[in-house]
Amino acid sequence: MGDLMHALPAITEAKDQINNISFDWVVDKNFSSVPKWHPDVENTIETNHREWKLNLFSSKSRNEMRDVVNKIDANEYDLIIDMQNNLKSAFLSFMCKSSVTGLDAKSAREYPAHLAYKTKINVPKSMHAVERQKLLLATALGYESNIENRDYGISRANFKKPLKICSSKYAICVQNASWTSKQWQIKYWQEFLKILEKKDLNFLFPSGSQAELDRATEICSVSQKALALEILPLDEIAFLIDNAEFAICSDTGLAHLSAVVDTPSLTLYGPTDVGLIGTYGNNQNHFVSPNSDINKISVNDILRKMEELKFI
């Protein structure tokens, strides 16, 4: 999900440079809301990579993949570009009869991906992911990228207010992450909530799966000011993050959503290189563990940083 959000500023910049340009976006159906937030994306072509990975050799998966590739080839695009440059996206690129542009062998995130591309572009791996995607698209389309511009260019028209929402001030807490090494311990979150119990503020914990919801429920059990939200569509989570006072996040996709909507945020980092894939945009703050262990970040560390940022 974060990779998709990283591509939004590239779309915005391309539209600024080429007035009559429009985009279609091939996207996993689980995250199809993201490209629809950008007003210059006309259509989405949905994939189902999670299901395909589990049932790669089933006739249903093969037919679905063939259908996606046929839709791409049938549109006769002026440019087809693989913005992710990993094996998953390169697989579809390789299947297309149309030529696809992507990163070269020295630039691709996953080395074999470059074999799928007819036109190959070099973009330094030392750049942040947002800047890499902007430079990739700019080079493919023939204009100079303004690396300093951080405009995601989204519209909030598709954001949706949840039916049940806290009426008072709230902060968003994103406790989940795909790697356990990116998760702050439950006991730290609970201590954090207990200390902030008397503040005039509620704390909402979104989740994207039952396992994440179970973890959030355990965290919230220590405080009446904390609520583990039911699993919500991404458009509703976007609304909540957009309207939050601030966000405290693990290193995961929803942290990048706080950057997309300019919500003041503090994201906790352990093993991640913030210079390459940290949250990127206005009002984004990072707390990086000095020894790459997120659980070496104490509750007091975070509280002091929140005071410094005037979150509390």
Secondary structure, DSSP 8 states (H G I E B T S, - for coil): -HHHHHHHHHHHHHHHH-TT--EEEEEEGGGTHHHHTSTTEEEEEEE-HHHHHHTTTSHHHHHHHHHHHHHHHHT--S--B-SS-SHHHHHHHHH-SS--EEE-TTT-SSGGGGGG-SEEE---TTS-HHHHHHHHHHHHHT----TT--------TT----SS--SS-EEEEE---SSGGG---HHHHHHHHHHTTTSS-EEEE--SSHHHHHHHHHHHTT-TTEEE-----HHHHHHHHHTSS-EEE-SSHHHHHHHHTT--EEEEESSS-HHHHS--STTEEEEE-TTS-GGGS-HHHHHHHHHHTT--
